[in-house]
Amino acid sequence: MSESTEKTGMTRPEVFAELASRGADRAVVSFSGGNDEGGPDSIALQKGDEEIRTLPTWTGEGDTAAKADAQLADALSDPIFEEYGTFAGDFDVTGEVIWDLDGETVAMVRDERSEYEHLEDYI
């Protein structure tokens, strides 16, 4: 995972600063995909064990606050697309990207599976 996020141009320190300004100490981005589609399923900002806010996973038109939410959501989701691109291929994956302010770390936990059924098995 790179130092800056490709979609938004926000650096990791900027993302962590934005999370702190919103009162969060962690962001958890749940995702799933495979077979040419995928992306974030939910984005939760947390303080301790409490979920304090969710962010939209799809951007749309809106006021300045909505645009700031969309920019942060894109930055938090960027490691998913950096790793999986368009999710092309014969696989399924579920996981989480965890942005932790305590150590200013970004970690991805995932379960990736490939199950192939070949036509020869049916002949």
C-alpha positions as CSV (number, residue, x, y, z in Angstrom):
1,M,0.0,0.0,0.0
2,S,1.4,3.3,-1.0
3,E,1.9,6.5,1.0
4,S,-0.8,8.5,-0.8
5,T,-4.1,7.3,-2.0
6,E,-4.6,7.2,-5.7
7,K,-8.2,8.2,-6.0
8,T,-8.1,11.3,-3.7
9,G,-4.5,12.4,-3.5
10,M,-4.8,12.5,0.3
11,T,-1.6,11.3,2.0
12,R,-1.9,8.8,4.9
13,P,-1.0,11.6,7.5
14,E,-3.9,13.7,6.0
15,V,-6.3,10.7,6.3
16,F,-5.2,10.1,9.9
17,A,-5.6,13.8,10.7
18,E,-9.1,13.8,9.2
19,L,-10.1,10.7,11.2
20,A,-8.8,12.4,14.4
21,S,-10.7,15.6,13.6
22,R,-13.9,13.5,13.4
23,G,-13.2,12.0,16.9
24,A,-12.4,8.5,15.6
25,D,-9.4,6.4,16.6
26,R,-10.0,3.7,14.0
27,A,-11.7,3.3,10.6
28,V,-12.9,-0.2,9.4
29,V,-13.7,-0.7,5.8
30,S,-15.4,-4.0,5.1
31,F,-15.2,-5.2,1.5
32,S,-16.0,-8.1,-0.8
33,G,-15.6,-9.0,-4.4
34,G,-14.3,-11.2,-7.2
35,N,-15.3,-12.3,-10.7
36,D,-15.0,-8.7,-12.1
37,E,-16.8,-6.8,-9.4
38,G,-16.3,-5.7,-5.8
39,G,-15.5,-2.8,-3.5
40,P,-16.3,-1.5,0.0
41,D,-19.4,-2.8,1.6
42,S,-19.4,-0.5,4.7
43,I,-17.1,2.1,6.2
44,A,-17.3,2.6,10.0
45,L,-15.5,5.2,12.1
46,Q,-14.9,4.0,15.6
47,K,-13.9,5.4,19.0
48,G,-12.8,2.5,21.2
49,D,-15.4,-0.2,20.8
50,E,-18.2,2.2,19.7
51,E,-19.1,2.9,16.2
52,I,-19.5,6.7,16.0
53,R,-20.4,7.1,12.3
54,T,-20.7,5.4,9.0
55,L,-19.6,6.9,5.7
56,P,-21.2,6.3,2.3
57,T,-19.6,3.7,0.0
58,W,-20.8,5.5,-3.1
59,T,-20.3,9.1,-3.9
60,G,-22.9,11.4,-5.1
61,E,-23.8,15.1,-5.4
62,G,-24.2,17.0,-2.2
63,D,-23.0,19.8,0.0
64,T,-19.5,20.4,1.2
65,A,-19.9,18.0,4.1
66,A,-21.1,15.2,1.8
67,K,-18.1,15.9,-0.5
68,A,-15.7,15.7,2.5
69,D,-17.3,12.4,3.5
70,A,-16.9,11.1,-0.1
71,Q,-13.3,12.1,-0.3
72,L,-12.5,10.4,3.1
73,A,-14.4,7.3,2.1
74,D,-12.5,7.1,-1.2
75,A,-9.2,7.5,0.6
76,L,-10.1,4.8,3.2
77,S,-11.2,2.5,0.4
78,D,-8.1,3.0,-1.8
79,P,-6.0,0.2,-0.4
80,I,-8.7,-2.2,-1.6
81,F,-8.5,-1.0,-5.2
82,E,-4.7,-0.8,-5.0
83,E,-4.7,-4.5,-4.1
84,Y,-7.5,-5.8,-6.3
85,G,-8.0,-3.3,-9.1
86,T,-11.2,-4.2,-10.9
87,F,-11.5,-7.6,-9.0
88,A,-10.9,-9.4,-12.3
89,G,-10.4,-13.1,-12.0
90,D,-11.9,-16.4,-10.7
91,F,-11.8,-15.7,-7.0
92,D,-13.9,-14.4,-4.1
93,V,-12.6,-12.3,-1.3
94,T,-14.0,-10.7,1.8
95,G,-12.1,-8.7,4.3
96,E,-11.4,-5.5,6.1
97,V,-9.0,-2.6,5.9
98,I,-8.3,-1.2,9.3
99,W,-6.9,2.3,9.7
100,D,-5.6,2.6,13.3
101,L,-4.7,6.0,14.6
102,D,-2.7,4.7,17.6
103,G,0.2,3.5,15.5
104,E,-0.9,5.3,12.3
105,T,-1.0,1.9,10.6
106,V,-3.1,0.5,7.8
107,A,-3.7,-3.3,7.7
108,M,-5.7,-5.5,5.4
109,V,-7.2,-8.7,6.7
110,R,-8.8,-10.9,4.1
111,D,-10.1,-14.3,3.2
112,E,-9.5,-15.1,-0.5
113,R,-10.8,-18.3,-2.1
114,S,-10.6,-19.7,-5.6
115,E,-12.9,-22.5,-6.6
116,Y,-12.7,-23.7,-10.2
117,E,-15.1,-26.1,-11.9
118,H,-13.7,-27.3,-15.1
119,L,-15.9,-28.2,-18.0
120,E,-14.0,-31.6,-18.3
121,D,-15.7,-32.6,-15.0
122,Y,-19.1,-32.5,-16.7
123,I,-18.2,-34.5,-19.8
